């Protein structure tokens, strides 16, 4: 029996790790999965764990109001030291680019424990954009032993950085696995979801779904986004804008100051993942700075405008499922207007296949982990 410590800290971590955790549970004779939640996020994370029926074995409970990167880093490192010394895991599994991910890999390195990184190799090639995620990715990959790259582009990034090819597997992205599992649930939400939680939409109106949470969007960039939304609503009477507002006060306070009370722009707290998937499904167009949504939306046939200056998910831009608009007010308005008026352009984007995966990434990852465990055991016998 090998112990695999699975580290999660944020809502995206939980969404992308959930199908892997549930796949690992199918091998109780070989693997003991140990789930550690740092709770870098609390409410948003707990909702996802509930939906996927995952109960952490350890909850570090580090989140506090106004937390800084220093606080997150120090608290996770100190608390993980105790857990790792007591549990002595054989492998640590981390995902993505959060501070929890990097610190988890660092703690594993200190304990000389092999590290497997899901979603390895993503690069924007700008260390401050996204911040701190780009450097979290790079530093995690410098410590990693088993690389699960979601795409060939990600694998090529790793090869250029000197990572040996035999350590890298292209698996697709586990976010697509999670999305498909939600879509397969027996209890489907009806069209009424868009009329709940203060949604004012009718079937005649086209929904534009908006999310924004990146640190680099604070202040002036976020102001540009909000002003663009006001102009889009003025220009298109048949459009209803639903803005899922991140609880970070740097986002929430500014968004509510600029957009609260404007007819046709509905500000909501982030729905749980089940409701959010259904909201994406009912949307006409999505404006976001989220990496996960860039991956998920193509499987739902939803064009995406990426409100960031750079993206590490270039496959969608290159294939045409997404358009990089940055936080420039005029560019956001221009591209949104184009997709709202040019039906040929819209249909072309909506019909493109998803470049990020086929929903089988978790099975591939667990199969590789099982082989790694078996090879390690055999090597010890020699």
C-alpha positions as CSV (number, residue, x, y, z in Angstrom):
1,X,0.0,0.0,0.0
2,X,1.4,3.3,-1.1
3,X,0.3,6.6,0.4
4,X,-0.4,9.4,-2.0
5,X,-0.8,12.8,-0.4
6,X,-3.1,15.0,-2.6
7,X,-2.9,18.7,-1.9
8,X,-5.7,21.2,-2.6
9,X,-6.1,24.8,-1.6
10,X,-8.5,26.6,-3.9
11,X,-11.7,26.0,-5.8
12,X,-9.9,25.3,-9.1
13,X,-7.6,22.9,-7.3
14,X,-10.6,21.0,-5.9
15,X,-12.4,20.9,-9.2
16,X,-9.4,19.5,-11.1
17,X,-8.3,17.1,-8.3
18,X,-11.8,15.7,-7.6
19,X,-11.9,13.3,-10.6
20,X,-8.3,12.2,-9.8
21,X,-9.1,11.5,-6.1
22,X,-12.2,9.6,-7.1
23,X,-10.2,7.5,-9.6
24,X,-7.5,6.8,-7.0
25,X,-10.2,5.5,-4.7
26,X,-10.9,2.7,-7.2
27,X,-7.6,1.1,-6.2
28,X,-7.8,0.5,-2.5
29,X,-5.5,-2.5,-2.6
30,X,-2.6,-0.5,-4.0
31,X,-3.1,3.2,-3.0
32,X,-4.2,5.1,0.1
33,X,-5.1,8.6,-1.0
34,X,-4.7,11.2,1.8
35,X,-6.4,14.5,1.0
36,X,-5.0,17.6,2.6
37,X,-6.9,20.9,2.2
38,X,-4.9,24.0,2.9
39,X,-8.1,26.1,2.6
40,X,-6.2,28.9,0.9
41,X,-9.9,29.6,0.0
42,X,-12.6,28.4,2.3
43,X,-16.2,28.8,1.1
44,X,-15.5,28.4,-2.6
45,X,-13.4,25.3,-1.9
46,X,-15.9,23.6,0.5
47,X,-18.7,23.8,-2.0
48,X,-16.7,21.8,-4.5
49,X,-15.7,19.2,-2.1
50,X,-19.3,18.7,-1.1
51,X,-20.5,18.3,-4.7
52,X,-17.9,15.6,-5.4
53,X,-18.4,13.9,-2.0
54,X,-14.7,14.4,-0.9
55,X,-13.9,14.8,2.7
56,X,-10.3,16.0,3.4
57,X,-8.2,13.9,5.8
58,X,-6.5,17.1,7.0
59,X,-7.7,20.7,7.0
60,X,-4.9,23.2,7.6
61,X,-7.5,26.0,8.0
62,X,-5.1,28.8,7.1
63,X,-7.4,31.3,5.5
64,X,-7.9,34.6,7.2
65,X,-9.3,38.0,6.2
66,X,-6.8,40.1,4.2
67,X,-4.4,37.2,3.9
68,X,-1.1,37.8,2.1
69,X,1.1,35.6,0.0
70,X,3.6,35.6,3.0
71,X,0.9,34.4,5.3
72,X,-0.3,31.6,2.9
73,X,3.3,30.4,2.3
74,X,4.5,30.4,5.9
75,X,1.3,28.7,7.3
76,X,1.2,26.0,4.7
77,X,4.9,25.2,5.0
78,X,4.8,24.9,8.7
79,X,1.7,22.8,8.9
80,X,2.6,20.5,6.1
81,X,5.9,19.8,7.8
82,X,4.1,18.2,10.7
83,X,1.7,16.2,8.5
84,X,4.5,14.9,6.2
85,X,6.7,13.8,9.1
86,X,3.8,11.9,10.7
87,X,2.2,10.4,7.5
88,X,5.4,9.8,5.5
89,X,3.7,9.8,2.1
90,X,5.3,7.9,-0.8
91,X,4.2,10.6,-3.4
92,X,2.7,14.0,-3.2
93,X,0.3,15.1,-5.9
94,X,-0.2,18.8,-6.6
95,X,-2.2,20.6,-9.3
96,X,-1.9,23.8,-11.2
97,X,-0.4,27.0,-10.1
98,X,-1.7,28.2,-6.7
99,X,0.6,29.1,-3.9
100,X,-0.6,26.0,-2.1
101,X,0.7,24.0,-5.1
102,X,4.2,25.5,-5.0
103,X,4.5,25.4,-1.2
104,X,3.3,21.8,-1.2
105,X,6.0,20.9,-3.7
106,X,8.6,22.7,-1.7
107,X,7.6,20.8,1.5
108,X,7.8,17.5,-0.4
109,X,11.3,18.5,-1.7
110,X,12.5,19.2,1.9
111,X,11.3,15.7,2.9
112,X,12.7,14.1,-0.3
113,X,9.3,12.8,-1.4
114,X,8.6,12.4,-5.1
115,X,6.4,15.1,-6.6
116,X,3.8,14.6,-9.3
117,X,2.4,17.8,-10.9
118,X,-0.9,17.8,-12.7
119,X,-1.2,20.6,-15.3
120,X,2.5,20.9,-15.6
121,X,4.2,23.0,-18.3
122,X,1.8,25.9,-18.7
123,X,3.6,29.1,-19.4
124,X,2.8,32.7,-20.2
125,X,6.5,33.6,-20.3
126,X,5.8,36.7,-18.1
127,X,6.7,36.2,-14.5
128,X,4.4,38.9,-13.2
129,X,1.4,38.0,-15.4
130,X,-0.4,36.0,-14.1
131,X,1.0,36.9,-10.6
132,X,2.0,34.9,-8.7
133,X,0.8,31.9,-10.7
134,X,3.4,32.0,-13.4
135,X,6.3,31.6,-11.0
136,X,4.3,29.1,-8.9
137,X,4.2,26.9,-12.0
138,X,7.8,27.3,-12.9
139,X,9.1,26.7,-9.4
140,X,6.8,23.7,-8.9
141,X,8.0,22.2,-12.2
142,X,11.7,22.7,-11.2
143,X,10.9,20.4,-8.2
144,X,8.7,17.9,-9.9
145,X,9.5,14.2,-10.7
146,X,6.4,13.2,-12.6
147,X,4.9,15.7,-15.1
148,X,1.3,15.5,-16.3
149,X,1.1,18.0,-19.1
150,X,-2.4,18.8,-20.3
151,X,-1.3,19.4,-23.9
152,X,1.6,19.0,-26.4
153,X,2.3,22.7,-26.0
154,X,2.8,22.3,-22.3
155,X,5.0,19.3,-22.9
156,X,7.1,21.3,-25.3
157,X,7.5,24.1,-22.8
158,X,8.9,21.5,-20.3
159,X,11.3,20.0,-22.9
160,X,12.6,23.5,-23.7
161,X,13.4,23.9,-20.0
162,X,15.5,20.7,-20.0
163,X,13.0,18.3,-18.5
164,X,13.6,14.7,-19.7
165,X,10.9,13.5,-22.1
166,X,10.5,10.2,-20.3
167,X,9.3,12.1,-17.2
168,X,6.4,13.8,-19.1
169,X,3.0,12.5,-20.0
170,X,0.4,14.3,-22.1
171,X,-2.9,13.5,-20.4
172,X,-5.4,16.3,-21.2
173,X,-6.8,18.5,-18.5
174,X,-8.7,17.1,-15.6
175,X,-11.1,20.1,-15.6
176,X,-12.8,18.5,-18.6
177,X,-13.2,15.3,-16.5
178,X,-14.9,17.3,-13.8
179,X,-17.1,19.2,-16.2
180,X,-18.3,16.0,-17.8
181,X,-19.1,14.4,-14.5
182,X,-21.3,17.4,-13.6
183,X,-23.1,17.2,-16.9
184,X,-23.7,13.5,-16.4
185,X,-25.4,14.0,-13.0
186,X,-29.0,12.6,-12.9
187,X,-30.4,15.8,-11.4
188,X,-30.2,18.4,-14.1
189,X,-30.9,22.0,-13.4
190,X,-33.7,23.4,-15.6
191,X,-33.8,26.8,-17.4
192,X,-35.1,28.2,-14.2
193,X,-31.6,28.4,-12.9
194,X,-31.2,31.6,-14.9
195,X,-34.2,33.1,-13.1
196,X,-32.9,32.3,-9.5
197,X,-30.6,34.2,-7.2
198,X,-31.7,37.6,-8.6
199,X,-31.1,36.5,-12.3
200,X,-33.5,38.6,-14.3
201,X,-33.1,36.8,-17.7
202,X,-35.8,35.5,-19.9
203,X,-35.4,33.1,-22.8
204,X,-35.4,36.0,-25.2
205,X,-32.3,37.5,-23.7
206,X,-28.7,36.5,-24.4
207,X,-26.6,36.0,-21.3
208,X,-23.1,37.3,-21.0
209,X,-21.4,35.6,-18.1
210,X,-18.5,37.5,-16.5
211,X,-15.9,36.5,-14.0
212,X,-12.7,38.3,-12.9
213,X,-10.4,37.7,-10.0
214,X,-6.7,38.1,-11.0
215,X,-4.5,40.3,-8.9
216,X,-3.2,42.0,-12.0
217,X,-6.7,43.2,-12.8
218,X,-7.1,45.2,-9.5
219,X,-7.9,48.9,-9.8
220,X,-7.5,50.5,-13.3
221,X,-7.9,47.2,-15.4
222,X,-11.0,46.2,-13.5
223,X,-12.4,49.7,-14.0
224,X,-11.9,49.3,-17.7
225,X,-13.7,45.9,-17.6
226,X,-16.7,47.4,-15.8
227,X,-17.0,50.4,-18.1
228,X,-16.9,48.0,-21.1
229,X,-19.8,46.0,-19.6
230,X,-21.9,49.2,-19.2
231,X,-21.4,50.1,-22.8
232,X,-22.2,46.6,-24.0
233,X,-25.4,46.6,-22.1
234,X,-26.4,50.0,-23.5
235,X,-25.6,48.9,-27.0
236,X,-27.5,45.6,-26.9
237,X,-30.9,45.7,-25.3
238,X,-31.4,41.9,-25.6
239,X,-28.3,41.1,-23.5
240,X,-28.4,40.3,-19.8
241,X,-25.0,40.5,-18.1
242,X,-24.5,38.2,-15.1
243,X,-21.3,39.0,-13.2
244,X,-20.1,36.3,-10.7
245,X,-18.2,38.6,-8.4
246,X,-15.2,37.1,-6.5
247,X,-15.4,37.7,-2.7
248,X,-11.9,39.3,-2.6
249,X,-12.6,42.9,-1.4
250,X,-10.2,44.3,-4.0
251,X,-12.6,42.9,-6.7
252,X,-16.0,43.0,-4.9
253,X,-15.8,46.6,-3.6
254,X,-14.8,48.1,-7.0
255,X,-17.3,46.1,-9.0
256,X,-20.2,47.0,-6.8
257,X,-19.2,50.6,-6.7
258,X,-19.2,50.8,-10.5
259,X,-22.0,48.4,-11.5
260,X,-24.5,48.0,-8.7
261,X,-28.0,49.0,-9.6
262,X,-27.5,49.2,-13.4
263,X,-30.4,47.6,-15.1
264,X,-29.5,44.4,-17.0
265,X,-26.3,43.9,-15.1
266,X,-26.8,41.4,-12.3
267,X,-24.1,41.0,-9.6
268,X,-24.1,37.7,-7.8
269,X,-21.9,35.8,-5.4
270,X,-20.1,32.9,-7.0
271,X,-22.5,30.0,-7.3
272,X,-21.4,26.5,-6.3
273,X,-19.7,24.6,-9.1
274,X,-22.9,22.6,-10.0
275,X,-24.9,25.8,-10.5
276,X,-21.9,27.5,-12.3
277,X,-21.6,24.8,-14.9
278,X,-25.3,25.2,-15.6
279,X,-24.9,28.9,-15.8
280,X,-22.1,28.5,-18.4
281,X,-24.4,26.1,-20.3
282,X,-27.1,28.7,-20.5
283,X,-24.8,31.6,-21.4
284,X,-24.4,33.0,-24.9
285,X,-20.9,34.4,-24.4
286,X,-18.3,34.3,-21.5
287,X,-15.9,37.1,-20.5
288,X,-13.3,35.9,-18.0
289,X,-9.8,35.9,-16.7
290,X,-10.1,32.4,-15.4
291,X,-7.9,29.6,-16.7
292,X,-10.3,26.9,-15.9
293,X,-13.2,28.5,-17.8
294,X,-10.9,28.9,-20.8
295,X,-10.6,25.1,-20.7
296,X,-14.3,24.2,-19.9
297,X,-16.2,26.6,-22.2
298,X,-15.3,25.0,-25.5
299,X,-16.8,21.7,-24.4
300,X,-20.1,23.6,-23.9
301,X,-19.8,25.4,-27.2
302,X,-19.3,28.8,-25.6
303,X,-17.0,31.4,-27.1
304,X,-14.7,33.1,-24.6
305,X,-13.2,36.6,-24.4
306,X,-10.1,36.3,-22.2
307,X,-9.7,39.5,-20.2
308,X,-6.0,39.2,-19.5
309,X,-2.9,40.6,-21.2
310,X,-1.3,37.1,-21.5
311,X,-2.5,33.6,-21.2
312,X,-0.7,30.3,-20.6
313,X,-3.6,28.5,-22.4
314,X,-2.6,29.5,-25.9
315,X,-4.2,26.4,-27.5
316,X,-7.6,28.0,-27.3
317,X,-6.4,31.3,-28.8
318,X,-4.6,29.4,-31.6
319,X,-7.5,27.1,-32.4
320,X,-10.1,29.9,-32.1
321,X,-12.2,28.9,-29.2
322,X,-11.1,32.1,-27.3
323,X,-10.0,35.6,-28.1
324,X,-7.5,37.5,-26.0
325,X,-8.9,40.9,-25.4
326,X,-6.9,42.0,-22.3
327,X,-8.5,44.7,-20.1
328,X,-8.8,47.3,-22.7
329,X,-12.3,48.8,-22.7
330,X,-12.5,49.4,-26.4
331,X,-11.2,46.0,-27.4
332,X,-13.6,44.2,-25.0
333,X,-16.5,46.2,-26.5
334,X,-15.4,45.5,-30.1
335,X,-15.0,41.8,-29.8
336,X,-18.1,41.3,-27.7
337,X,-20.1,43.4,-30.2
338,X,-18.7,41.3,-33.1
339,X,-19.8,38.0,-31.5
340,X,-23.2,39.5,-30.7
341,X,-23.8,40.6,-34.3
342,X,-21.8,38.3,-36.6
343,X,-23.6,35.0,-36.3
344,X,-21.2,33.2,-38.7
345,X,-18.2,34.2,-36.5
346,X,-20.1,33.1,-33.4
347,X,-21.1,29.7,-34.8
348,X,-17.6,29.0,-36.0
349,X,-16.2,29.6,-32.5
350,X,-19.0,27.7,-30.8
351,X,-18.5,24.6,-33.0
352,X,-14.8,24.1,-32.6
353,X,-13.6,21.1,-30.6
354,X,-12.0,21.5,-27.2
355,X,-8.1,21.5,-27.4
356,X,-7.8,20.8,-23.7
357,X,-9.0,17.2,-23.3
358,X,-11.5,14.4,-23.8
359,X,-12.6,13.8,-20.2
360,X,-10.2,10.8,-19.7
361,X,-7.3,12.6,-18.1
362,X,-7.9,11.2,-14.6
363,X,-7.8,7.6,-15.8
364,X,-4.5,8.3,-17.6
365,X,-2.9,10.0,-14.6
366,X,-3.9,7.2,-12.2
367,X,-2.7,4.5,-14.6
368,X,0.7,6.2,-14.8
369,X,0.9,6.7,-11.0
370,X,0.2,2.9,-10.5
371,X,3.0,2.1,-12.9
372,X,5.4,4.5,-11.1
373,X,4.5,2.7,-7.8
374,X,5.0,-0.7,-9.3
375,X,8.3,0.2,-10.9
376,X,9.5,1.7,-7.6
377,X,8.6,-1.4,-5.7
378,X,10.3,-3.7,-8.2
379,X,13.5,-1.5,-8.1
380,X,13.6,-1.9,-4.4
381,X,13.5,-5.7,-4.7
382,X,16.5,-5.7,-7.2
